[in-house]
Amino acid sequence: MYEWGDLHLDPEACEVSYQGKILHLWPKEYELLKLLLEHPKRVFSASVLIDRLWSFDSVPAECTVRAHIKGLRRKLKNAGAEDVIQTVHGLGYRLSPLPKETTKSNLSLCPMMMKILALHDAEYALVDKKLIILEVSSGVKNFSDCPDEVAIGRDITAAFPELIGIESILLTILDNQQKSFDLKGIARSDNFLRPDYINIYVISEQTGESTDPRLLILFEDSSEKMILKQKVVQQEYEAYLILEDSSKS
């Protein structure tokens, strides 16, 4: 069962409902919605949607994809489920993120941190001075190439090898000799379940109940920014080649 708020998709019955009301979708509309629900953080271009949902002997034009998206949106809106599908300008389509529900953990982050997490749609891990995981949010595994290593009591560097070699920097943050540290634009392995690129931010987090400092590591999906940046660089390079060719002629 896939869910987006009150929207439910049952793959066994091939049914979609919103607040208990069945939606009557065309086969391609159903497949589009199912794909977006399966990969809620991924942006799908029209060409990728064509590759995933159409056979080689019936490849449509991109305008056909847009027509299916438009029809699906209209049926969702008529049922009361608005803004389910988000258009990412210049990149494609994705499932709109739902507002995060804040749940109180045993270690309880301070309210300001929880607001920051919700604002940036970020996930987090709390680790001690030995870099052992004390707590993680539910979506951290989606950011790791080694999701089985994301567990309480495990070394955070096993789940995120990008942190190996910078342990001394992390300790300076714990000792308040440095405020923060970040790693941006980290590529993930090719997997539809994970973002293409992520950002990692590290800061010190003190609690009122303990004098032991802990590291708060934030994980942010930066795929849209990185892909857009690559497109801009490519366009600049192509423009340079055109200018260079025109100057030679």
RAFEN-V807502 format. One line per field, one symbol per residue. phi: phi as a letter, one per 30 degrees, with the letter a starting at -180 (. if undefined). psi: psi as a letter, one per 30 degrees, with the letter a starting at -180 (. if undefined). burial: + if it has 16 or more other C-alpha atoms within 10 Angstrom, else -. Layout:
phi: ???
psi: ???
burial: ???
This chain:
phi: .cbbidcbbcddchbbbbhicdcccdedddddddddddbdccccddddddddccddcbdddddddddddddddddddddjcchdcccceibkbaddddedcdcdcdchddeddddddddchccbbcbcdciddcabddcdedccdbedddadjcdddddbedddjceddddddddidbdaabbciddcddaddcddbbcbbbbdbccddbcddbccccbbdcedddddddddddddddddddddddddd
psi: kkkjbgkkkjfefhkkljhfkkkjkleeeeeeeeeeeeiffkkkleeeeeeefklfghjllffeeeeeeeeeeeeeefffjlhekkkjkfebllkkklkkkkkklefjlleeeeeeeeeghlllkklafggkkekllfgefffkfifffjlkflkffeeifffkfgeeeeeeeeggfkelklkkhkklljkfflleklkkkklkjklffkfkllkjkkkkjgeeeeeeeeeeeeeeeeeeeeeeeeff.
burial: ---+--+++------+++----+-+---+++++++++-++++++++--++--------------+--++--++-++--+-+--++-+----+++++------------+----+--+----+++++++--++++++---++++++---+++--+++++++--+-----+++-++-----++---++-------+++++++-+++++------++++++++++++-+-----------------------
